[in-house]
Amino acid sequence: MMKNIHLLMKRKLFLYNFKNLRWAKGRRETYLCYVVKRRDSATSCSLDFGYLRNQMGCHVEVLFLRYIAAWDLDPGRCYRITWFTSWSPCYDCAQHVANFLRSYPNLTLRIFTARLYFCEDRKAEPEGLRRLHKAGAQIAIMTFKDFFYCWNTFVENREQTFKGWEGLHENSVHLSRKLRRILLPLYEVDDLRDAFKTLGL
C-alpha cells in the first residue's frame, strides 16, 4: 500500500476540507475518500477503503489511478469505485480519469464531490467534467447523506454523530443545479439519440 494512503481522517481535517462552501478560499488541497468493491453477480465484496490527499505537486486523482493500476485487476471481474472528493477534478485530471475508464471497461466510477473546482484563468474545467461523464463516470454533488456516510466511514469520529453546518443543504442544491447545467448538453444529446432510435432514424 502506498505510504500516502490513510484509513481514517481527523475530524477537524474532514470538516475544514469537505465543507461545501460556495467560495472556499484558502482550501487549496484536494482530499479523496474512496471505496473499492468487486461485483460478483448480485453481491458485492469490499476490497479497500481509505483517503488520499495531493502529494508533491501530484493531484490526488492521479495518485489514486497509480494506486489502483498497480492492483492488476482481473479483466474478467467487475469493479466499482466510489470517490468522495473535497473538490471536483481539474481539466487535466478529468482527462486522465476518462482515459483510465476507457482502458478498464470492467470498472465503474462514481464521484461525489463537495465543491466544484474552476481555475480562474481557464474555462476548461466544465469541459473536463463533460468528458469525464461521457467516459462513463457518474458525477454528483455531495448531500447530507453523503457527508454523513463519510463521517461514519472515513473519519475518526469517536462515536460522535455528524452534525451538518449552516447552509449545507442550500449549498448542495445550488451546486447540484450548477453541475446539472454543465452536464445538461450531454443529457440533451442522449435524449435526442433515444428519440431518434425510437423513431428508427
trRosetta pair geometry for C-beta under 8 A, 3 or more apart (Angstrom, degrees):
i j d omega theta_ij theta_ji phi_ij phi_ji
1 5 5.6 -103 172 60 102 130
2 5 4.9 93 70 -10 89 105
2 63 7.4 178 129 180 168 99
2 66 7.9 80 -73 101 146 105
2 67 5.5 -84 -8 -103 132 106
4 52 6.2 62 124 -140 97 85
4 53 7.2 -116 172 49 109 70
4 55 5.1 -50 -123 -71 167 145
4 63 6.8 -63 85 -168 132 143
5 50 4.9 57 174 123 97 149
5 51 7.5 152 -157 72 63 32
5 52 5.7 -36 -104 -82 68 88
5 67 6.8 103 -63 -123 134 149
6 9 6.9 106 104 -75 126 65
6 50 5.9 161 84 -173 34 104
6 51 5.6 -28 69 62 87 82
6 52 7.7 153 22 -83 76 39
7 49 7.3 71 -141 100 76 78
7 50 5.0 -68 -99 -115 46 88
7 51 7.6 90 -167 15 8 79
7 154 7.8 -154 160 -142 48 62
8 154 6.4 165 -125 177 51 42
8 155 6.3 83 -165 -165 85 10
8 156 4.5 95 147 -56 126 81
9 13 5.2 -125 175 86 100 120
9 14 4.8 114 111 -59 128 100
9 31 7.4 59 -110 -169 149 144
9 33 7.5 -82 -18 -85 133 111
9 51 5.5 -4 -53 41 112 157
9 154 5.5 24 9 142 106 91
9 155 5.2 -44 66 -105 88 63
9 156 6.8 -146 80 1 34 82
10 13 4.2 86 65 5 91 112
10 14 7.0 -166 87 -8 46 85
10 155 7.6 -11 118 -151 10 79
10 156 5.9 -20 -108 40 40 117
11 14 5.9 -60 -153 36 31 108
11 15 6.2 21 158 -13 68 111
11 155 5.8 79 -95 -179 61 117
11 156 6.4 -97 -38 74 78 76
11 157 6.2 104 -90 -108 107 55
11 158 7.8 -56 -45 12 132 99
11 160 7.5 21 -109 55 146 134
12 15 5.9 -58 -141 42 31 107
12 16 6.0 28 161 -18 67 111
13 16 6.2 -58 -144 38 23 107
13 17 6.1 0 167 0 61 118
13 31 7.7 127 153 -85 99 156
14 17 6.5 -72 -139 47 21 95
14 18 5.5 -14 179 11 65 123
14 31 7.9 -135 -111 111 56 163
14 150 7.0 171 -158 134 127 113
14 151 7.0 137 140 -102 152 67
14 154 7.2 143 -103 102 131 101
14 155 4.8 -40 -26 -101 162 121
15 18 6.9 -60 -115 49 16 90
15 19 6.3 40 170 -55 56 99
15 165 7.7 119 -160 -49 98 125
16 19 6.5 -45 -158 -5 18 113
16 27 7.3 179 150 -104 82 110
17 27 6.2 147 -127 -151 58 117
17 29 6.7 -49 -125 83 123 99
17 31 4.9 67 138 3 147 131
17 86 4.6 -58 156 -111 92 151
18 31 7.0 -73 -62 65 87 127
18 84 7.8 12 -124 148 129 107
18 86 5.2 -107 -90 -106 58 88
18 114 4.7 -171 -161 -77 67 158
18 142 7.5 -36 -175 72 105 167
18 147 6.7 150 138 -121 129 96
18 150 6.9 -171 -142 109 168 156
19 24 7.0 155 85 -114 90 118
19 114 7.2 88 72 172 16 137
19 165 6.2 3 -133 27 103 156
20 114 4.6 -135 -86 -179 83 83
20 115 5.8 174 -138 -66 62 80
20 141 7.7 86 -142 -178 139 103
20 142 6.5 -153 -74 69 132 105
20 168 6.3 91 43 -139 115 62
20 171 4.6 155 116 114 103 129
20 172 5.9 46 117 -70 164 72
20 175 6.6 -102 -178 -8 117 150
21 24 4.3 132 69 -76 112 83
21 115 7.0 -8 59 -92 58 132
21 167 7.8 49 -108 107 59 135
21 171 6.7 -77 -117 -134 18 156
22 171 5.8 -139 -52 -130 83 103
22 174 6.6 -28 -94 103 116 146
22 175 7.6 -158 -105 -63 74 96
24 27 4.4 -34 149 31 109 130
24 115 5.7 -65 1 -101 141 170
27 86 7.0 -124 163 153 126 128
27 87 7.8 166 123 -56 108 112
29 53 5.5 11 173 -170 123 111
29 54 5.2 -142 -144 26 80 112
29 86 7.5 40 105 68 70 146
30 53 6.9 163 85 -148 48 63
30 54 5.6 85 42 -40 80 103
30 59 6.7 23 44 -159 135 83
30 60 4.8 -135 95 14 104 128
30 61 7.8 -19 112 -26 146 83
30 85 6.2 0 -176 -171 104 103
30 86 5.5 -171 -146 58 55 98
30 87 4.5 -88 -107 39 103 108
30 117 7.7 -37 -88 -60 122 148
31 51 6.1 8 -179 179 97 119
31 52 7.3 164 -155 85 54 45
31 53 5.0 -26 -101 -95 70 88
31 60 7.0 155 -126 -94 16 169
31 85 7.0 167 86 -150 51 54
31 86 4.5 64 41 -15 85 122
32 51 6.3 163 86 -156 47 70
32 52 4.9 -11 60 58 100 91
32 53 7.4 172 18 -83 74 38
32 60 4.5 166 -5 143 122 131
32 61 6.9 146 -75 -74 155 56
32 64 6.1 -85 112 -49 152 136
32 83 5.6 -34 -162 -155 98 107
32 84 7.4 145 -159 73 47 48
32 85 4.9 -9 -104 -102 75 86
32 86 7.7 -102 -61 6 48 78
33 49 7.7 16 178 -176 82 91
33 50 7.5 -148 -145 113 61 29
33 51 4.4 -31 -97 -96 66 99
33 83 7.1 133 74 -161 52 52
33 84 4.3 -12 60 58 105 102
33 85 7.7 -160 26 -71 66 41
33 150 5.6 128 55 -134 166 105
33 153 7.3 111 172 97 135 110
33 154 4.4 -54 -133 -86 134 165
34 48 7.7 12 109 110 102 92
34 49 6.4 -167 96 -141 58 56
34 50 6.4 -7 55 59 88 61
34 51 7.0 151 11 -98 73 45
34 52 7.3 15 -3 3 117 101
34 64 6.4 141 -56 -134 155 133
34 81 6.4 -18 -163 -170 107 94
34 82 6.7 153 -153 81 55 55
34 83 5.4 -19 -98 -101 82 66
34 84 7.6 -160 -70 22 39 69
35 46 6.7 -56 -170 -135 100 102
35 48 7.6 172 -152 92 41 52
35 49 4.6 -5 -105 -102 69 102
35 81 7.3 162 82 -154 52 48
35 82 4.6 1 52 53 98 104
35 153 7.5 -40 -68 169 120 147
36 46 7.4 106 81 -162 54 59
36 47 4.6 -55 104 64 101 106
36 48 4.6 16 42 53 115 88
36 49 7.1 -162 18 -70 69 55
36 68 7.1 172 -101 -113 139 111
36 79 6.6 -12 -170 -173 89 112
36 80 7.7 157 -156 83 44 48
36 81 5.4 -12 -105 -105 72 80
37 44 4.5 24 167 172 129 118
37 45 6.4 151 -161 72 77 37
37 46 5.4 -43 -100 -97 84 50
37 47 6.4 167 -109 4 26 86
37 79 6.9 156 85 -159 47 62
37 80 4.8 -13 64 60 100 93
37 81 7.8 -177 25 -78 67 35
37 82 7.8 28 3 -4 106 101
38 44 6.7 161 79 -158 40 68
38 45 4.9 -17 59 59 93 95
38 47 5.7 76 -19 -43 98 119
38 77 5.7 -4 -160 156 109 131
38 78 7.2 127 -165 83 59 53
38 79 5.5 -35 -104 -102 61 74
38 80 7.9 175 -91 19 15 72
39 43 7.7 160 -156 91 54 40
39 44 5.1 -32 -101 -102 61 86
39 77 7.3 161 60 175 65 82
39 78 4.1 -30 55 88 114 108
39 79 6.9 -161 6 -86 84 20
39 80 6.0 71 -41 -15 108 105
40 43 5.3 -15 70 71 90 88
40 44 7.1 158 22 -100 70 31
40 45 6.2 34 -1 -11 115 108
40 77 7.5 -27 -84 -144 72 107
44 80 6.8 -37 -136 32 137 125
46 49 6.8 -22 -174 -31 117 107
47 79 7.9 -32 8 -135 143 107
49 153 6.7 -83 166 168 150 110
49 154 7.3 -123 156 -87 111 87
50 154 7.6 110 -161 -127 21 97
51 154 5.4 85 -46 -163 121 126
52 55 7.9 -72 -178 -23 96 108
52 60 4.9 150 111 -155 107 101
52 63 5.4 -175 175 100 146 130
52 64 5.9 -163 27 -67 155 90
52 67 7.7 -148 -72 -17 146 152
53 60 5.9 -63 -157 -91 20 124
54 57 7.8 67 173 -56 105 3
54 58 6.7 169 -162 81 70 51
54 59 5.8 -36 -113 -126 97 38
54 60 5.1 -80 -67 -45 57 86
54 63 7.7 177 -122 -13 35 135
55 58 5.3 -14 71 56 76 101
55 60 7.8 101 -3 -89 77 65
55 63 6.1 92 23 -87 112 143
58 62 5.6 -113 -179 81 91 122
58 63 5.7 107 126 -60 115 95
59 62 5.0 87 67 10 82 104
59 63 7.2 -147 100 -8 41 90
59 89 7.7 91 156 -141 141 81
59 90 6.8 -117 -113 24 157 115
59 92 7.6 142 8 87 151 107
59 93 5.0 -97 111 -80 152 128
60 63 5.3 -51 -148 35 38 117
60 64 6.4 39 154 -21 68 101
60 85 7.5 160 88 -130 133 108
61 64 5.9 -54 -153 34 31 110
61 65 6.6 32 150 -20 64 104
61 85 7.9 0 -71 -106 94 145
61 89 5.3 32 -48 -111 159 113
61 93 4.1 96 56 -170 142 122
61 96 6.6 134 119 77 112 122
61 97 5.7 -62 175 -58 127 115
62 65 5.6 -51 -147 34 35 113
62 66 6.5 38 153 -20 65 102
62 93 6.3 -108 -39 -118 87 90
62 96 5.7 -12 -93 130 86 167
63 66 5.8 -55 -153 34 31 111
63 67 6.4 33 149 -22 64 108
64 67 5.4 -55 -150 35 35 116
64 68 6.2 23 159 -12 71 106
64 83 7.6 46 -179 -99 176 122
65 68 6.2 -57 -140 42 29 101
65 69 6.0 34 158 -25 64 110
65 96 6.3 -126 -10 147 166 112
65 97 6.8 -141 -71 -96 127 64
65 100 5.2 -113 -135 -93 123 156
66 69 5.9 -55 -143 34 26 113
66 70 6.7 29 156 -24 60 106
67 70 6.2 -63 -163 27 27 111
67 71 7.8 38 142 -34 58 96
68 71 5.6 -32 -167 2 47 121
68 73 7.4 10 168 -43 86 120
68 81 7.1 -22 -108 -90 155 147
69 100 7.7 -102 -70 -138 108 113
73 77 7.3 -123 174 66 87 100
73 79 6.0 -73 -149 -18 136 148
73 104 6.8 48 64 -139 144 126
73 106 7.2 -175 134 84 125 119
73 107 6.9 34 134 -68 170 118
74 77 4.3 50 86 15 113 109
75 106 5.9 156 -157 -1 50 147
76 106 7.6 17 34 -113 2 159
77 106 6.5 98 87 166 40 137
78 106 5.2 -129 -105 -175 54 84
78 107 7.6 170 -161 -83 56 34
78 108 7.5 17 -178 -3 99 100
79 104 7.9 -34 51 161 117 126
79 106 6.4 67 16 126 82 86
79 107 4.8 -14 69 -112 101 78
79 108 7.4 -175 94 27 54 64
80 107 7.6 165 -88 -161 28 57
80 108 5.0 -14 -115 65 75 100
80 109 7.9 171 -161 -80 55 30
80 110 7.3 18 -179 -2 97 103
81 107 6.6 16 -3 -177 108 103
81 108 7.2 -177 29 90 68 49
81 109 5.0 -14 70 -109 101 74
81 110 7.3 -175 94 28 54 65
82 109 7.8 160 -88 -158 30 51
82 110 4.8 -11 -115 65 75 105
82 112 7.3 12 -177 3 93 104
83 109 7.0 12 -2 -171 107 96
83 110 7.0 -174 29 92 67 55
83 111 4.8 -7 64 -115 111 69
83 112 6.9 -176 94 32 59 63
84 112 5.0 -17 -108 74 70 102
84 113 7.7 165 -162 -88 44 33
84 114 7.7 59 174 -40 82 89
84 142 6.5 70 -149 -91 95 126
84 146 6.3 169 -120 174 119 108
84 149 7.8 -176 -71 90 151 106
84 150 5.1 -148 125 -87 166 124
84 154 7.5 -151 59 -3 133 152
85 88 6.7 120 92 -91 129 32
85 89 7.5 12 126 -50 173 68
85 111 6.5 -12 7 -164 118 96
85 112 7.4 158 20 83 69 49
85 113 4.7 -22 68 -111 95 81
85 114 6.9 -131 100 8 50 82
86 113 7.6 -3 93 -159 9 74
86 114 5.1 -21 -141 35 42 127
86 115 6.7 2 160 26 56 100
87 113 6.7 -6 152 -162 16 115
87 114 7.4 -40 -61 58 33 89
87 115 5.5 -32 -107 74 59 96
87 116 7.7 56 -159 178 66 8
87 117 4.2 55 179 -54 110 120
88 111 7.5 90 -130 145 77 131
88 113 4.3 42 -75 -166 75 172
88 115 7.0 -121 -9 100 82 50
88 116 5.0 -1 9 -128 132 51
88 117 4.9 -153 59 17 75 86
88 125 7.4 102 99 -179 114 117
88 129 6.5 1 164 -90 136 118
88 139 7.4 55 -134 -161 116 122
89 93 3.9 -133 -164 96 107 113
89 94 4.4 147 104 -62 125 75
89 97 6.3 -106 -92 1 171 138
89 111 7.7 -57 -16 -152 105 159
89 117 7.2 -142 87 47 11 127
89 128 6.5 -126 103 139 98 127
89 129 7.4 153 60 -83 90 73
89 132 6.8 122 54 -69 135 158
90 93 5.0 86 51 15 75 104
90 94 6.9 -135 93 -10 34 91
90 117 6.0 -67 -76 112 66 133
90 119 6.5 50 -136 -38 107 115
90 125 6.2 -75 -147 -103 48 98
90 128 6.8 13 141 91 36 175
91 94 5.7 -58 -149 34 27 114
91 95 6.6 30 153 -21 63 105
91 119 7.6 -72 -4 11 104 124
91 122 6.8 -94 -6 134 139 137
91 124 3.8 1 -82 120 154 114
91 125 5.3 -108 -55 -86 83 47
91 127 6.7 26 -124 71 109 91
91 128 3.7 -154 -123 -56 55 134
92 95 5.7 -55 -156 32 32 114
92 96 6.6 33 149 -19 66 103
92 128 7.6 -40 -4 -115 24 140
93 96 5.4 -49 -148 35 38 114
93 97 6.2 35 154 -17 68 105
93 128 7.6 63 63 179 64 140
94 97 5.9 -56 -146 39 29 109
94 98 6.2 32 154 -22 64 108
94 125 7.5 128 -12 -148 141 57
94 128 3.2 119 52 170 149 101
94 129 6.0 -93 -123 -66 149 39
94 131 6.1 107 139 68 112 102
94 132 4.4 -92 -162 -48 95 121
95 98 5.7 -54 -144 35 28 112
95 99 6.4 27 157 -16 63 106
95 128 6.4 -76 -37 -132 76 95
95 131 6.7 11 -93 102 63 145
96 99 6.0 -59 -152 37 27 110
96 100 6.3 30 151 -22 64 108
97 100 5.4 -53 -148 34 33 116
97 101 6.4 34 154 -21 66 103
97 109 7.1 -130 -180 103 113 171
97 132 5.8 25 86 -125 115 109
97 135 7.5 152 115 80 75 149
97 137 6.6 30 136 -60 120 148
98 101 5.9 -53 -150 33 30 111
98 102 6.7 30 152 -18 62 104
98 131 5.1 -39 -78 135 164 95
98 132 5.0 -119 -67 -101 100 54
98 134 7.4 26 -138 68 125 83
98 135 3.7 173 -146 -28 82 158
98 137 7.3 -92 -91 -8 68 119
99 102 5.8 -55 -152 35 33 112
99 103 6.6 30 151 -18 65 107
99 135 7.8 -69 -38 -127 26 152
100 103 5.7 -61 -154 36 32 110
100 104 6.4 -8 160 13 68 110
101 104 6.3 -75 -140 56 29 85
101 107 6.7 -129 -129 86 64 101
101 109 6.1 -96 -94 9 118 124
101 135 4.6 112 73 147 132 113
101 136 5.3 -168 161 55 137 111
101 137 6.2 -123 -67 -51 160 89
102 105 7.5 6 -164 -68 32 77
102 135 5.9 -82 -48 -148 90 107
104 107 4.0 12 129 17 119 122
108 136 6.8 -108 -127 148 72 113
108 138 7.7 27 172 -2 102 105
109 136 7.3 96 37 107 87 88
109 137 4.7 -30 85 -117 107 87
109 138 7.2 -174 101 28 55 71
110 137 7.4 157 -100 -168 24 69
110 138 4.5 -17 -117 66 75 111
110 140 7.5 -10 -175 16 92 106
111 132 7.8 -8 13 148 148 135
111 137 5.8 20 -2 172 112 117
111 138 6.9 173 26 87 66 56
111 139 4.9 -9 67 -111 107 69
111 140 7.3 159 89 28 59 60
112 140 5.3 -21 -109 76 71 91
112 141 7.3 43 -161 149 69 10
112 142 4.8 90 159 -81 102 77
112 146 5.0 -148 162 -146 150 149
113 116 6.9 96 113 -78 134 52
113 139 7.2 -4 1 -165 113 88
113 140 7.6 164 21 86 72 41
113 141 6.3 -52 69 -115 73 50
113 142 6.4 -129 89 -20 22 93
114 141 7.8 71 -138 -162 15 72
114 142 5.0 -20 -90 28 56 134
114 147 7.8 79 -106 -84 102 98
115 175 6.8 -112 -127 -120 45 148
116 125 7.7 125 171 138 89 135
116 141 7.8 -46 -48 -97 94 105
116 175 5.9 177 -15 -152 106 102
116 178 6.1 -115 -3 109 159 131
116 179 6.4 -165 -80 -72 129 90
117 125 6.1 -146 100 -140 73 149
118 123 7.8 7 -164 -127 107 46
118 125 4.8 -144 -113 43 62 147
118 126 7.5 12 -106 -38 108 82
119 122 4.4 21 84 44 118 99
119 124 7.4 0 43 43 115 89
119 125 6.3 147 10 -40 80 117
122 125 7.0 108 106 -24 98 82
123 126 7.1 -25 168 23 72 104
123 127 7.9 71 123 -6 72 107
124 127 5.4 -65 -164 45 56 113
124 128 5.9 63 141 -30 83 103
125 128 5.3 -52 -148 32 36 118
125 129 6.5 36 156 -19 68 100
126 129 5.7 -53 -151 35 35 111
126 130 6.5 36 151 -20 66 103
126 182 4.6 -137 -145 -140 100 111
127 130 5.5 -52 -149 35 35 114
127 131 6.4 34 153 -18 66 104
128 131 5.8 -56 -149 37 30 109
128 132 6.3 31 153 -20 64 108
129 132 5.5 -53 -146 37 32 114
129 133 6.3 35 154 -20 65 106
129 139 6.2 -177 -163 136 98 176
129 179 7.5 -118 168 -144 153 84
129 182 5.6 22 84 141 136 136
129 183 6.8 -90 130 -69 108 90
130 133 5.7 -55 -149 36 30 112
130 134 6.3 31 152 -21 64 107
130 182 6.7 -135 -58 155 90 86
130 183 6.3 171 -102 -109 72 60
130 185 7.1 -1 -127 63 134 109
130 186 5.8 174 -150 -44 91 124
131 134 5.5 -53 -146 36 32 114
131 135 6.4 34 153 -21 64 105
132 135 5.7 -55 -151 33 31 112
132 137 4.8 -33 159 42 88 135
132 139 6.6 76 105 -51 116 133
133 137 6.0 -85 -94 68 36 82
133 138 7.9 63 -129 -111 75 24
133 139 5.6 -79 -83 11 95 119
133 183 5.5 121 -66 -126 175 115
133 186 5.8 146 106 70 129 174
134 186 6.2 -135 -73 -127 88 133
139 179 6.7 -145 124 -171 106 129
139 183 7.1 174 67 -68 118 143
140 176 7.4 6 -166 -119 73 93
140 179 7.4 133 -137 116 33 159
141 172 5.6 157 130 -159 118 70
141 175 4.4 145 -127 107 148 108
141 176 4.4 -122 34 -75 134 73
141 179 5.6 -173 -41 0 105 145
142 146 4.0 -128 -150 87 83 139
142 147 5.9 96 158 -50 121 79
142 150 7.9 -13 -144 -14 138 134
142 172 6.6 -96 92 -120 56 109
143 146 5.3 101 47 7 59 100
143 147 7.4 -119 104 0 34 89
143 169 7.8 36 -156 -119 80 65
143 172 5.1 103 -111 -178 59 150
144 147 5.8 -58 -149 39 34 109
144 148 6.0 38 152 -24 68 108
144 164 5.5 -40 -123 -81 105 139
144 168 6.1 87 -85 130 87 128
144 169 6.4 -14 -42 -81 114 84
144 172 7.2 -106 -31 -19 66 164
145 148 5.6 -54 -148 35 28 116
145 149 6.4 32 152 -21 63 105
146 149 5.5 -49 -147 33 33 113
146 150 6.4 33 154 -17 64 104
147 150 5.7 -54 -148 38 32 111
147 151 6.2 38 152 -25 65 106
147 162 6.4 165 127 174 90 145
147 164 6.8 100 87 -101 146 87
147 168 7.1 -71 7 -161 161 133
148 151 5.7 -53 -149 32 28 115
148 152 6.6 14 157 -7 62 110
148 162 4.9 -172 -118 62 63 148
149 152 6.1 -68 -152 44 28 102
149 153 5.8 5 160 -5 68 122
150 153 5.9 -70 -132 48 26 99
150 154 5.1 -33 -168 32 71 116
150 155 6.7 68 138 -21 72 106
151 154 7.6 -38 -76 51 10 75
151 155 5.0 -36 -148 31 46 137
151 157 5.7 72 170 -81 83 140
151 162 3.8 118 71 -80 171 125
152 155 7.5 2 -31 43 13 95
152 157 6.8 -44 -98 10 42 152
152 162 7.1 -86 -40 -26 83 120
157 160 5.0 -131 169 49 87 80
157 162 7.3 -60 -131 -64 144 77
164 168 4.2 -100 -175 21 112 158
164 169 7.3 47 163 -35 153 83
165 168 5.3 120 59 -52 68 103
167 170 5.2 -67 -153 51 60 111
167 171 5.2 58 151 -25 90 109
168 171 6.3 -66 -148 39 20 106
168 172 6.3 21 156 -21 61 112
169 172 5.6 -57 -148 35 29 114
169 173 6.4 28 156 -18 65 105
170 173 5.9 -55 -151 35 30 110
170 174 6.3 30 152 -19 64 108
171 174 5.5 -53 -145 37 33 114
171 175 6.1 28 158 -15 67 108
172 175 6.0 -57 -144 41 26 106
172 176 6.2 31 154 -24 63 108
173 176 5.7 -54 -146 33 28 114
173 177 6.6 29 155 -19 63 103
174 177 6.0 -57 -157 33 28 109
174 178 6.6 28 148 -19 63 108
175 178 5.3 -52 -148 36 37 116
175 179 6.3 37 153 -19 68 104
176 179 5.8 -53 -147 38 30 110
176 180 6.2 35 151 -23 64 106
177 180 5.5 -52 -147 35 31 115
177 181 6.5 34 152 -21 64 102
178 181 5.9 -53 -154 32 30 111
178 182 6.7 31 148 -20 62 104
179 182 5.5 -53 -152 33 36 114
179 183 6.3 14 158 -1 69 110
180 183 6.2 -67 -142 50 28 96
180 184 6.0 57 153 -60 64 94
181 184 5.4 -24 -142 -9 29 125
183 186 5.3 -53 -175 38 70 116
183 187 6.2 69 131 -23 86 100
184 187 5.5 -56 -147 36 39 111
184 188 6.1 38 157 -21 71 104
185 188 5.6 -55 -147 36 32 112
185 189 6.4 35 154 -21 66 104
186 189 5.7 -53 -149 34 33 112
186 190 6.4 33 152 -18 65 104
187 190 5.7 -54 -151 36 33 112
187 191 6.4 35 151 -22 65 105
188 191 5.6 -52 -149 34 33 114
188 192 6.5 35 152 -20 65 104
189 192 5.7 -53 -151 34 32 112
189 193 6.5 35 151 -21 65 104
190 193 5.6 -52 -149 34 33 113
190 194 6.4 33 153 -18 65 105
191 194 5.7 -54 -151 36 31 112
191 195 6.4 33 150 -21 64 106
192 195 5.5 -54 -149 35 32 113
192 196 6.3 33 153 -19 66 105
193 196 5.8 -55 -149 36 30 110
193 197 6.4 33 152 -22 65 105
194 197 5.6 -52 -148 33 32 113
194 198 6.4 34 152 -21 64 105
195 198 5.7 -53 -151 34 32 113
195 199 6.4 20 154 -9 65 110
196 199 5.8 -63 -147 45 31 105
196 201 4.3 -89 -162 70 85 103
197 200 7.5 34 179 -75 31 28
197 201 7.8 -87 -59 49 21 66
